[in-house]
Amino acid sequence: MATIASDIETSSIADGGLSMGHLALHYGTPEDGPAAARLLQIAGLTETQMLPLPGGNFYRFVVAKGHFGRGDGIVYLSCLPEPQQKLIAAIHAALRVGTGDEHEAVVAYRAMMAQDFEASFHFGFLVESLEELEKMVLTLRDLAENDPVFKGRLNIGMNRARRGDVAVDARLDASPVFGEATRYAYGSAGVQVFVETDLIRAGQLGENMYLEFDYVFPDRHSHILSVVEL
């Protein structure tokens, strides 16, 4: 039986005293910086600063223009530092990553992520418009197929809402994106889009980043982001 967590009486910061501040992301090589930044712009982030540095551009983004001068809602993007690159290379060498003899733990990890994009580290955004989310997916699909910068570097997956809400089901059945989806979210009244890319490096193997984009249908109090359903 699912339970809802109660307030933690020992919390030292009052409710409302915290907000999501920033997330630091990395791209793999200096040459990947502009493409990684473009991907975040297509995803709806606003670039507020770009510093051209010898080791790769440093970018500052905000998730909405209202955060422009604030200290929250920020995404930083920079090139992987050399010590981190060397650590990733050492991990790959030890586990034979990318060879025909990958360590069994790597094989199992890849199988898990192929089955479920959100099974490990990922970064989720909440999108206010389903139509804009659909447009973003169609744009990324076109780039993945036709743009030499993005071709082979984007893998897009999606979950549609669990069936049972007549209006939601009808809208998604007619969707140019979610109408073809065969996977379902861990809940109702919302959809998820996942973008796997090696333009941004993260995760246990330092290879790919998983970006998640969610939409929740309005006036639904129980949805994929409020209650997890098994």
ABEGO torsion letter per residue (X at the ends): XBBBBBBBAABABBBGABBBBBBBBBBABAAAAAAAAAAAAAAGBBBABBBBBAAEBBBBBBABAAAAABABGBBBBBBBBAAAAAAAAAAAAAAGBGBAABBAAAAAAAAAAAABAAABBBBBBBBABAAAAAAAAAAAAAAAAABAAABGABBBBBBBBBBGBAAAAAAAAABAAAAABABBBBEBGBBBBBBBBAABBBEAAGABBBBBBBBBBBGBABBAAABBBX
